[in-house]
Amino acid sequence: MADATKAPAPEDCLQKKAIYDHCFDLWYKDVFLKNKSNGKLGCQELYKEYSACMTEELKADLPLVQSIRAEMNPTHAAQWIGKDLPDPSAKSEKQ
């Protein structure tokens, strides 16, 4: 039985990204560029799966999140972390 708190393997997220990218490329070419989207975005469920995978991967690497955040404009950094990822600066234990 897999540990539910364990981050996904990087190749899992890469596979989800490849599937999403392929779907998006087709949607962009066949729908968006032909002005058939009617204001709707394509491949949203695939994007949500990929995004959730990346969020879990980032949760497992808070030092990476901290270093990325340190390079960002503070306003954007707060929006980027959002509700899905904890604020690494609030983490006091585990030094």
Order of alpha helices (4+ residues) and beta strands (2+ residues): alpha-alpha-alpha-alpha
